Amino acid sequence: MDPLSRRLRQLYPSVQIRTSDSREFGTNHLLYIDDLKLLAKDEDVMQKMTKETEEYLTHIGLIINRDKSATNSSRCADTARLLEGPETYKYLGITETRYSSVSRGMYSRICEEIKKRVNMLLDTDLSAKNLFRAVNQYALTVPNYYIGVVPMEPYQFARLDRMVRTQLYEKGAHKHCANISRLYLPRKELGRGLHNLEFRAEMMLLNLWLTLSADENKSTRRAAILQHHRQTYSHASLITTYLHDKYGLTIRDNEAIPKTIQHLRKLQNRSLYNEGIDSVDLEESTLWLRKSMLTPQEEAKLINLQDRNLQWMSSKKNHKKCGKYLDVEHLASKCDRLLHTDYVRRHNEVARRIHRTLAKELGVKNIKKVERYKIDDRKFTKNGWISYDMSIHTEKKVQFNRPDIIVADKRKNRITIVEIGITSQNNLVKTEMEKKDKYQDLGKQMKFQTFGNHDTEIVIIPWVMTWDGVVTEFHNSYRRQLGISDRMEAQLQRIVLQQSHNFVLRELGVAALAVACATR
């Protein structure tokens, strides 16, 4: 097709467009592989170019497919389908009118295709993590081809995002009272990893505009494309001003384009955050989002709990058991009436799993699966012993002598004291430090008493987490000392969240449970 392209340029006049600096760019056809689009100022030239094209294709053994070809010239109606009135045709995936402008129905077709693909994925049995990944790769990539080509305004991209959220809500994969921003944060930052089409369009349009602008003085073709966008006042031509007004983004003259795009990405993410939390390890706190295989509906429930936006489910302002103000934080960790029941059960579920891991490491035999594993006061093996919630008698009386778990390992000449705590975010750092220091005196007394030598190593490890799965920056090193893998830590976070979710909803009342079922 290249010889034909050269011949058309040599023999026939071009359609000209003047750039902003008075240069002119002209062409009489557009060619992409085997798709050819002829352009002319009048019908005489168009008829001659069409005949020239037919003769060339005949010589090389090809023909024009009339059913897939279209024209707005009556003189070429015998070669291609004549477009009349509102009729359209498709060129390189873009539906255009007889005047070569993008059809108004193009945006609707994009919406329909995204909706169809999202619905298809929601009807599968994919886990939450895999579902969002599939939606990103299969459904939300549909607009990529059209951004910068099909005229779309910011509100239209926002409408696409809202449409996807509505579909997720209808299938229970997103709650209507959940934080929308968390949908679009990465999973390692407490989000769900869904791609935001509005953000993506901003980055793609900025990248397109900066790339074309960088070569405007060198390339007449690119200068002509820029001039067309300016004349039509497209969103792409106003993208730098738009981003400056929205995020305060300033484009520096000598700054590399990738660096500018990266800066924009940071500004977009910053707009999703409300406030930061000091001394918290975000990546460690999100293992349950990244490693667990939860259903989309289960993940949505736990995310909703973390958002603390459940009070509306109850018709009462005060807790019926303690009379204090009814909110999620109070029910999850601060209610005295739940201290010896629900809080203990939640604590024991975590302790059972940690105890099982440590017992297995110590060499305890016939360990059952987690669901059937029972904790004994003390278990002995040839390598030592492990105890749970048992008072330790020492020669010198100490104030705190009943830690959650003690592991006495003869092989390593080590005593490990483990204290488990589930608290609120306000008390997270304080609780971890207190549990670290709480059994220092007990450790000193046990150092000689256990194995009969002063070289015994004493290790005190606090395993502390908030009721919504958040941990400190020191938690990772503590749990790795216990031999807790990433996958098991994710399971522990999930257990804490599920236990909290169950009794928080129960305490909100029977009406709350009915609403919760209705939103699935």
Legacy VTK file of the C-alpha trace (Angstrom):
# vtk DataFile Version 3.0
C-alpha trace
ASCII
DATASET POLYDATA
POINTS 520 float
0.000 0.000 0.000
2.970 2.365 0.364
3.378 2.843 -3.438
-0.290 3.839 -3.632
0.193 6.304 -0.785
3.140 7.953 -2.551
1.241 8.122 -5.863
-1.777 9.792 -4.252
0.448 12.413 -2.639
2.237 13.136 -5.937
-0.786 13.365 -8.259
-3.563 14.977 -6.231
-3.909 18.152 -4.142
-4.009 17.987 -0.351
-6.453 19.319 2.207
-4.555 22.000 4.156
-4.671 23.076 7.797
-2.785 26.111 9.080
-0.841 25.823 12.356
-0.573 28.480 15.062
2.736 29.750 13.618
1.312 30.049 10.050
2.842 26.820 8.766
0.669 24.543 6.679
0.185 20.799 6.855
-1.636 18.968 4.106
-2.659 15.429 3.230
-5.171 13.793 0.920
-5.469 10.412 2.606
-4.996 8.501 5.846
-3.550 4.988 5.649
-3.322 2.366 8.397
-2.338 -1.118 7.153
-5.258 -1.891 4.777
-7.645 0.872 5.910
-7.550 3.858 3.550
-9.440 7.119 4.007
-9.428 9.566 1.059
-9.792 13.330 1.611
-10.497 15.989 -1.026
-11.859 19.539 -1.313
-14.268 18.756 -4.165
-16.009 15.769 -5.697
-14.018 15.836 -8.959
-10.748 15.198 -7.123
-12.408 12.588 -4.906
-13.731 10.713 -7.956
-10.299 10.675 -9.607
-8.573 9.485 -6.401
-11.144 6.730 -5.967
-10.633 5.547 -9.550
-6.843 5.640 -9.099
-7.168 3.538 -5.961
-9.434 0.991 -7.660
-7.043 0.567 -10.588
-4.042 0.096 -8.286
-5.803 -2.492 -6.137
-6.948 -4.381 -9.241
-3.358 -4.560 -10.514
-2.111 -6.096 -7.245
-5.036 -8.526 -6.979
-7.120 -6.791 -4.305
-10.666 -5.439 -4.311
-12.592 -2.853 -2.309
-15.162 -4.303 0.086
-18.161 -2.124 -0.703
-20.175 -3.261 2.330
-17.449 -2.067 4.706
-16.685 1.127 2.780
-18.571 4.431 2.924
-18.536 7.797 1.161
-20.322 11.148 1.320
-19.789 11.785 -2.406
-22.559 10.712 -4.778
-20.014 10.262 -7.587
-18.343 7.438 -5.640
-21.565 5.638 -4.732
-20.779 2.753 -7.081
-17.560 2.050 -5.158
-18.715 2.551 -1.552
-21.960 2.837 0.375
-23.343 6.389 0.173
-24.025 7.912 3.593
-27.230 9.896 3.864
-28.702 11.835 6.768
-27.780 10.439 10.203
-26.051 7.322 8.853
-22.635 6.503 10.316
-19.663 4.301 9.537
-16.823 2.862 11.574
-13.211 3.829 10.857
-10.473 2.252 12.992
-12.980 1.495 15.743
-14.441 5.027 15.836
-18.013 5.587 14.662
-18.122 8.728 12.485
-20.812 10.715 10.667
-20.850 11.528 6.955
-18.855 14.678 7.795
-16.012 12.661 9.408
-16.870 13.898 12.898
-17.201 11.493 15.819
-20.744 10.206 16.275
-22.598 11.417 19.370
-23.490 7.836 20.204
-19.840 6.846 20.630
-19.829 7.637 24.354
-22.937 5.499 24.886
-21.282 2.585 23.115
-18.240 2.888 25.385
-20.531 2.881 28.447
-22.410 -0.178 27.213
-19.227 -2.129 26.531
-17.780 -1.367 29.980
-21.077 -2.248 31.657
-21.337 -5.536 29.769
-17.811 -6.578 30.732
-18.179 -5.603 34.400
-21.456 -7.528 34.701
-19.878 -10.582 33.123
-17.041 -10.507 35.675
-19.408 -9.930 38.606
-21.290 -13.102 37.676
-18.143 -15.203 38.176
-16.840 -16.700 41.437
-13.637 -14.654 41.478
-12.207 -13.587 44.825
-12.338 -9.875 45.634
-8.699 -9.257 44.768
-8.926 -11.137 41.468
-12.259 -9.531 40.603
-10.898 -6.009 40.895
-7.803 -7.008 38.954
-9.976 -8.478 36.193
-12.212 -5.392 36.080
-9.116 -3.211 35.726
-7.610 -5.293 32.939
-10.689 -6.369 30.997
-13.368 -3.715 31.517
-11.674 -0.450 32.450
-9.177 -0.660 29.589
-11.985 -0.121 27.051
-11.724 3.728 27.106
-7.930 3.687 26.655
-8.241 3.553 22.863
-10.691 6.458 22.740
-9.165 8.945 25.205
-7.869 11.902 23.206
-9.715 10.751 20.061
-13.372 10.744 21.101
-14.287 14.130 22.659
-15.137 13.497 26.314
-15.387 15.941 29.194
-14.315 15.344 32.837
-17.913 14.827 33.992
-18.279 11.990 31.474
-15.281 10.118 32.904
-16.691 10.668 36.400
-19.996 9.240 35.143
-18.198 6.093 33.950
-16.641 5.645 37.405
-20.047 6.114 39.026
-21.576 3.539 36.687
-18.957 0.940 37.684
-19.503 1.677 41.395
-23.250 1.215 40.922
-22.688 -2.186 39.351
-20.436 -3.223 42.235
-23.055 -2.042 44.729
-25.861 -3.962 43.020
-23.856 -7.198 43.374
-22.850 -6.477 46.989
-19.179 -5.907 46.134
-19.388 -2.316 47.398
-21.533 -0.738 50.117
-23.377 2.498 49.450
-22.172 3.988 52.750
-18.530 2.927 52.239
-15.721 5.374 51.557
-15.503 5.903 47.790
-11.882 7.065 47.843
-10.722 3.735 49.287
-11.957 1.965 46.166
-9.256 3.721 44.153
-6.317 3.488 46.543
-3.804 0.652 46.030
-4.374 -2.381 48.234
-1.086 -1.798 50.024
-2.469 1.599 51.090
-5.738 0.289 52.611
-7.603 0.575 49.313
-9.189 -1.975 46.982
-7.111 -1.215 43.901
-9.863 -0.250 41.450
-8.638 1.988 38.629
-10.141 5.464 38.452
-11.041 6.356 34.853
-11.119 10.071 35.610
-7.549 9.941 36.927
-6.399 7.775 34.030
-7.883 10.163 31.470
-6.107 13.090 33.124
-2.753 11.319 32.919
-3.239 10.119 29.341
-4.393 13.520 28.082
-1.553 15.317 29.855
0.953 12.836 28.435
-0.532 13.266 24.939
-0.517 17.056 25.105
3.025 17.322 26.468
4.351 14.830 23.903
2.763 16.695 20.986
3.828 20.084 22.365
7.443 18.971 22.740
7.669 18.394 18.958
5.376 21.199 17.806
8.246 23.199 16.285
9.809 20.161 14.605
6.759 18.328 13.268
4.162 20.094 11.144
1.795 17.131 11.534
1.873 17.361 15.341
1.499 21.128 15.187
-1.602 20.625 13.028
-3.070 18.140 15.533
-2.514 20.635 18.356
-4.125 23.394 16.309
-7.200 21.240 15.683
-7.604 20.644 19.442
-7.224 24.376 20.128
-9.782 25.333 17.497
-12.338 22.852 18.837
-11.613 23.749 22.499
-11.279 20.080 23.357
-10.578 18.936 26.907
-7.066 17.925 25.797
-6.238 21.516 24.800
-7.261 22.764 28.261
-5.756 19.904 30.269
-2.815 21.850 31.755
-5.091 24.651 32.986
-7.629 22.146 34.265
-5.039 20.203 36.286
-3.553 23.406 37.689
-6.967 24.512 38.931
-7.850 21.065 40.315
-4.554 19.963 41.909
-2.275 22.987 41.680
-0.066 21.155 39.155
2.570 23.390 37.572
4.250 22.276 34.338
7.948 23.166 34.301
9.549 23.862 30.935
12.585 21.596 31.286
10.958 18.815 33.308
10.827 15.362 31.724
7.345 14.165 30.790
7.482 10.925 32.882
8.449 12.974 35.939
5.516 15.328 35.383
3.115 12.385 35.045
4.510 10.855 38.241
3.986 14.155 40.059
0.383 14.244 38.834
-0.152 10.704 40.114
1.012 11.746 43.585
-1.342 14.724 43.575
-4.248 12.496 42.540
-3.554 10.015 45.343
-3.157 12.835 47.846
-6.681 13.982 47.035
-7.981 10.572 48.164
-6.451 10.766 51.637
-8.072 12.506 54.562
-5.295 12.281 57.129
-2.274 10.169 57.868
-1.734 7.988 60.929
1.607 8.236 62.687
3.576 5.111 63.655
1.344 2.845 61.553
2.664 0.380 58.980
0.144 0.692 56.145
1.623 -2.080 54.038
1.634 -4.511 56.965
-1.915 -3.484 57.898
-3.206 -4.432 54.461
-2.064 -8.054 54.272
-5.669 -9.220 54.592
-6.511 -7.218 51.472
-3.530 -8.529 49.513
-3.174 -12.138 50.698
-6.646 -13.320 51.717
-9.061 -14.949 49.267
-12.251 -13.220 50.387
-15.391 -12.975 48.316
-16.186 -9.463 47.022
-19.208 -9.314 49.334
-17.210 -10.320 52.435
-14.462 -7.827 51.648
-17.034 -5.066 51.151
-18.521 -5.770 54.609
-15.141 -5.595 56.331
-14.164 -2.435 54.452
-17.461 -0.912 55.556
-16.619 -1.761 59.160
-13.218 -0.083 58.862
-14.924 3.045 57.555
-16.848 3.218 60.871
-19.985 4.330 59.079
-22.548 1.942 60.566
-24.265 4.057 63.223
-27.088 4.928 60.816
-28.170 1.275 60.974
-29.422 1.698 64.533
-32.445 3.761 65.529
-30.990 4.390 69.009
-28.291 6.875 69.979
-27.044 5.054 73.080
-25.924 1.489 73.639
-28.677 -0.465 75.393
-26.187 -2.409 77.563
-23.950 0.353 78.910
-25.888 3.515 78.059
-22.928 5.215 76.358
-22.989 6.878 72.946
-23.406 4.286 70.226
-20.620 4.256 67.667
-18.470 1.616 66.000
-15.300 2.494 67.912
-17.076 2.080 71.247
-18.677 -1.239 70.337
-15.507 -2.700 68.833
-13.070 -2.053 71.680
-14.307 0.186 74.495
-17.543 -1.274 75.869
-17.172 -2.711 79.402
-20.189 -4.975 78.921
-18.529 -6.782 76.007
-15.114 -7.076 77.655
-15.537 -10.582 79.109
-17.599 -12.035 76.260
-17.089 -10.881 72.689
-13.672 -9.310 73.262
-12.421 -12.500 74.943
-13.734 -14.699 72.126
-12.010 -12.501 69.562
-8.787 -12.613 71.580
-8.966 -16.402 71.921
-9.452 -16.939 68.179
-6.172 -15.121 67.563
-4.406 -16.850 70.463
-5.467 -20.297 69.233
-3.813 -19.770 65.867
-0.619 -18.290 67.265
-0.418 -21.053 69.894
-0.807 -23.709 67.192
2.024 -22.190 65.143
4.374 -22.055 68.133
3.443 -25.590 69.255
4.194 -26.922 65.802
7.570 -25.179 65.812
8.348 -26.650 69.237
7.701 -30.167 67.986
4.302 -30.938 69.510
2.875 -33.984 67.737
-0.616 -34.748 66.435
-1.540 -31.117 65.895
-5.041 -30.859 64.486
-6.351 -28.359 61.973
-7.129 -24.866 63.189
-10.882 -25.448 63.388
-10.431 -28.392 65.817
-7.308 -27.235 67.624
-7.740 -26.824 71.384
-5.369 -24.993 73.679
-4.204 -26.841 76.808
-2.759 -25.152 79.868
0.629 -26.704 79.157
2.018 -29.090 76.543
5.341 -30.889 76.979
7.696 -32.204 74.324
11.278 -33.396 74.334
12.240 -29.890 73.176
10.529 -28.053 76.040
7.005 -26.918 76.843
4.378 -24.378 75.837
1.691 -22.905 78.110
-1.381 -20.729 77.643
-2.933 -18.318 80.134
-1.219 -20.034 83.051
0.177 -18.434 86.194
3.922 -18.911 86.640
5.158 -19.297 90.214
8.545 -17.717 90.866
10.835 -17.455 93.897
10.271 -13.727 94.017
6.698 -12.594 93.654
6.027 -10.470 90.566
2.953 -8.400 89.799
2.281 -9.834 86.339
2.850 -13.577 86.075
0.130 -14.768 83.695
1.009 -14.002 80.071
-1.010 -15.354 77.179
1.634 -17.765 75.847
5.016 -18.961 77.116
7.345 -21.118 75.022
10.327 -22.742 76.745
12.632 -24.096 74.028
15.539 -26.238 75.272
17.142 -26.430 71.834
17.603 -22.681 71.603
17.938 -22.132 75.361
15.243 -19.511 74.982
12.042 -18.500 76.739
9.532 -16.612 74.624
6.729 -14.694 76.310
3.877 -13.693 74.003
1.186 -11.208 74.966
-1.753 -10.620 72.622
-3.741 -7.396 72.506
-6.569 -6.035 70.362
-7.227 -2.360 70.934
-8.230 0.923 69.275
-6.061 3.126 67.066
-5.738 5.793 69.750
-4.186 3.260 72.132
-2.250 1.150 69.616
1.289 2.379 70.265
0.710 2.719 74.007
-0.711 -0.807 74.315
2.165 -2.348 72.377
4.752 -0.636 74.584
2.918 -1.630 77.767
2.723 -5.278 76.758
6.400 -5.222 75.835
7.358 -3.959 79.299
4.684 -5.761 81.298
6.541 -9.068 81.779
10.123 -7.856 82.163
10.170 -8.848 85.842
8.689 -12.268 85.093
11.319 -12.833 82.425
14.127 -12.082 84.856
12.744 -14.552 87.392
12.286 -17.294 84.791
15.770 -16.889 83.326
17.500 -19.178 85.855
14.445 -20.973 87.185
13.394 -22.664 83.908
16.541 -24.348 82.559
18.840 -23.812 85.527
21.390 -21.534 83.834
21.898 -17.806 83.543
22.534 -17.896 79.785
18.889 -18.488 78.948
17.601 -15.905 76.499
14.368 -14.137 77.395
12.310 -12.755 74.505
9.120 -10.791 75.139
6.976 -10.332 72.038
3.765 -8.286 71.944
1.282 -9.146 69.188
-0.938 -6.072 69.149
-3.464 -5.023 66.544
-6.414 -2.660 66.409
-9.902 -4.107 66.064
-9.845 -3.040 62.397
-6.533 -4.716 61.563
-4.073 -1.810 61.831
-0.588 -2.453 63.265
2.479 -0.408 64.163
5.753 -0.181 62.283
7.317 -2.661 64.767
4.676 -5.345 64.345
6.329 -6.946 61.327
9.520 -7.766 63.216
7.555 -9.082 66.217
5.356 -11.475 64.261
8.295 -12.764 62.212
10.033 -13.698 65.472
6.976 -15.848 66.155
7.249 -17.526 62.753
4.008 -15.998 61.490
4.023 -15.857 57.690
2.385 -13.166 55.578
-0.490 -15.474 54.721
-1.121 -16.382 58.353
-0.911 -12.740 59.421
-3.506 -11.950 56.763
-5.698 -14.686 58.237
-5.320 -13.219 61.737
-6.270 -9.761 60.490
-9.292 -11.236 58.748
-10.350 -13.106 61.916
-10.140 -9.920 64.001
-12.167 -7.975 61.446
-14.808 -10.675 61.038
-15.246 -11.148 64.782
-15.525 -7.384 65.264
-17.988 -7.066 62.400
-20.244 -9.806 63.749
-20.751 -8.462 67.251
-20.782 -4.788 66.214
-23.701 -5.448 63.872
-25.405 -7.541 66.541
-25.136 -4.749 69.096
-26.532 -2.244 66.619
-29.788 -4.186 66.800
-32.011 -6.542 64.855
-33.037 -3.750 62.476
-29.384 -3.247 61.614
-29.031 -6.878 60.588
-32.025 -6.563 58.294
-30.501 -3.532 56.596
-27.160 -5.308 56.286
-28.820 -8.244 54.523
-30.650 -5.895 52.188
-27.405 -4.259 51.055
-25.623 -7.462 50.087
LINES 1 521
520 0 1 2 3 4 5 6 7 8 9 10 11 12 13 14 15 16 17 18 19 20 21 22 23 24 25 26 27 28 29 30 31 32 33 34 35 36 37 38 39 40 41 42 43 44 45 46 47 48 49 50 51 52 53 54 55 56 57 58 59 60 61 62 63 64 65 66 67 68 69 70 71 72 73 74 75 76 77 78 79 80 81 82 83 84 85 86 87 88 89 90 91 92 93 94 95 96 97 98 99 100 101 102 103 104 105 106 107 108 109 110 111 112 113 114 115 116 117 118 119 120 121 122 123 124 125 126 127 128 129 130 131 132 133 134 135 136 137 138 139 140 141 142 143 144 145 146 147 148 149 150 151 152 153 154 155 156 157 158 159 160 161 162 163 164 165 166 167 168 169 170 171 172 173 174 175 176 177 178 179 180 181 182 183 184 185 186 187 188 189 190 191 192 193 194 195 196 197 198 199 200 201 202 203 204 205 206 207 208 209 210 211 212 213 214 215 216 217 218 219 220 221 222 223 224 225 226 227 228 229 230 231 232 233 234 235 236 237 238 239 240 241 242 243 244 245 246 247 248 249 250 251 252 253 254 255 256 257 258 259 260 261 262 263 264 265 266 267 268 269 270 271 272 273 274 275 276 277 278 279 280 281 282 283 284 285 286 287 288 289 290 291 292 293 294 295 296 297 298 299 300 301 302 303 304 305 306 307 308 309 310 311 312 313 314 315 316 317 318 319 320 321 322 323 324 325 326 327 328 329 330 331 332 333 334 335 336 337 338 339 340 341 342 343 344 345 346 347 348 349 350 351 352 353 354 355 356 357 358 359 360 361 362 363 364 365 366 367 368 369 370 371 372 373 374 375 376 377 378 379 380 381 382 383 384 385 386 387 388 389 390 391 392 393 394 395 396 397 398 399 400 401 402 403 404 405 406 407 408 409 410 411 412 413 414 415 416 417 418 419 420 421 422 423 424 425 426 427 428 429 430 431 432 433 434 435 436 437 438 439 440 441 442 443 444 445 446 447 448 449 450 451 452 453 454 455 456 457 458 459 460 461 462 463 464 465 466 467 468 469 470 471 472 473 474 475 476 477 478 479 480 481 482 483 484 485 486 487 488 489 490 491 492 493 494 495 496 497 498 499 500 501 502 503 504 505 506 507 508 509 510 511 512 513 514 515 516 517 518 519
